[in-house]
Amino acid sequence: MRKMNYQKILEIAKRRGIVYPSFEPYGGVSGFYDYGPVGKRIKENIENLIREVFIIKEGCFEVEAPTLTPEKVWIASGHVKSFSDLMVECLNCGEAYRADHLVEKHLNISCDGKSKEDIEKLIKEKEIKCPKCKGSLGEIFHYNLMFKTQIGPGKDKLTGYLRPETAQTTYLAFNRLWEVCRKRLPLGVLQIGHSFRNEISPRQGMIRLREFSQAEIQFFVDPENKFVSEKKFSEVKDIKVKLLDKEEREYELSLEEAVKKKIISLQIIAYFLGLSLKLFEDIGINPKKLKLRQHKDEERAFYSTDTWDIEFHSENFGRVELVGISDRTDYDLSAHKNLSGEDFSVTYNGKKFIPHVIEIAYGIDRPFYCVLESSYIEEDKRRYFKFPVRIAPYLAGVFPLVNKDKLPEKAQEVFKILKEEKIYCFYDDSGSIGKRYARADEVGVPFSITIDYDTLKDNTVTIRNRDTREQIRVDIKQICSYLRKS
């Protein structure tokens, strides 16, 4: 895919109600996007596939917590003190930049794990200037990314923050979850919701947003039993992966081999990496563009024993992190215990301990974009999205061939049958049948159902396949079963 295709993807996305910039009448604000009617359906389908994997298959419990939280939560977690990026401003025009991203773009290198001093040195040695006005840059400083606000009025008001991640709000309810979920380990808890980060310079479309969706799973485990069963691991152990370890050594091997060679330190991390690779392929992300990357020691959070990302290599944005999988040890529960005074320890199998956490942290918006990029097809004069059936916004469109001779009435009957069977579909009678096919293809609808003159004679319809453009005749009574098995 050429970089020019990003503009083509964005043009279809805006025109067809997939995604578009927020607050457009007021000129927009960078870092915010709306999901239109089509995009909202795709996004929900992605979220529901995550639910299927982690709630149905892995037995997790789903929770939902407030996005606005009191300051003490973020003092305990360390976010107030250290949740920051390195920022630099132009001394001439005042434009703000994230310093590491500025250096990466200018020198075409990775700044993962580089310190403030390293980046300052590069800016000075390479004489990097403001991209906007070519002015000199000032000193680099730490900029906290949390949105700060006030909870309540008067003397009882509290300082609060919009949460920058969902994980901490899951940890706070651990004791209640331990009781509700039958006091057993491992205990998996999923939370899907919005988080907020006041990004310095979000110039990468949907890749870097100030308000975004996450699906974060916290697996509370026995510190001495960070494994999954051999039966479960056998489901992913043979998956061949490309990976980059913390020393930037590249490998291509199976997940089982990566564990045996201790490249991936924990079998449970390898398992969730494999599970995530399968999930990404199911939602329509090109598996050939995925790579596993281990965090360097200087990049990894101090409390984590090991952290791995799955990255998509985008033709338009370079490396895009889709999920981070980490052994967070007992850091979070211990931190909240120390500040709140609440005991988060459990007694399990005759031992008393604070559970450790294996975290699987998905973004939703980034995989959403990567699905668009992976699914975008140009052939002949067609431009369309080849979404997997389960991700597509609608399963079918219903079209009368022409708007006369009782064909619209018959088409509405078919439309009603599909709706009563709870099949996501839409009705379109605007323009020629060719244009309706093209519109349905553009937003990735797998099937188009056309009601024509033969329908009035024999009660059959034409079902057209988006990918092959082949058409078959199907009896109206068989439409639903045909669509569901496809």
PEMOBEL-V208145 format. One line per field, one symbol per residue. ss: DSSP state (H for helix, E for strand, C for the rest). burial: I if it has 16 or more other ideal C-beta (glycine too) atoms within 10 Angstrom, else O. A space follows every 50 residues. Layout:
ss->???
burial->???
This chain:
ss->CCCCHHHHHHHHHHHCCCEEECCHHHCCCCCCEEECHHHHHHHHHHHHHH HHHHHHHCCCEEECCCCEEEHHHHHHHCHHHHCEEEEEEECCCCCEEEHH HHHHHHHCCCCCCCCHHHHHHHHHHCCCCCCCCCCCECCCEEEECCCEEE ECCHHHCEEEEECCCCHHHHHCCHHHHHHHCCCCCCEEEEEEEEEECCCC CCCCHHHCCCEEEEEEEEEEECCCCCCCCHHHHCCCCCCEEEEECCCCCE EEEEHHHHHHCCCCCCHHHHHHHHHHHHHHHHHCCCHHHEEEEECCCCCC CCCCCCEEEEEEEECCCEEEEEEEEEEEECHHHHHHHHHHCCCCEEEECC EEEECEEEEEEEECHHHHHHHHHHHEEEECCEEEECCCCCCCCCCEEEEE CCCCCCHHHHHHHHHHHHHHCCCCEEECCCCCHHHHHHHHHHCCCCEEEE ECHHHHHHCEEEEEECCCCCEEEEEHHHHHHHHHHC
burial->IOOOOIOOIIOIIOOIIIIIIIOOOOOOOIIOIOIIOIIOIIIOIIIOII IOIIIOOIOIOOIOOOIOIOIOIIOIIIIIOOIOIIIIIIOOOOOOIIII IIIIOOOOOOIOOIOOOOIIOIIOOOOIIIOOOOIOIOOIOOIIIIIOOO OOOOOOOOOIIIIIIIIIIIIIOIOOIIOOIOOOIIIIIIIIIOIIIIII IIOIIIIIIIIIIIIIIIIIIIOOOIOIOOOIIOOIIOIOIIIIIIOOOO OOOIIIIIIOOOIIIIIIIIIIIIIIIOIIOOIIIIOOIIIIIIIIOOOI OOIIOIIIIIIIOIOIIOOIOIIIIIIIIIIIIOIIIOOOOOOIOIOOOO OOOIIIIIIIIIIIIIIIIIIIIIIIOOOOOOIIIOIIIOIIIIIIIIII IOOOOOIIOIIOOIIOIIOOOOIOIIIIIOOOIOOIIOIIIIIIIIIIII IIOOIOOOOIIIIIOIOOOOOOOOOIOOIIOIIOOO
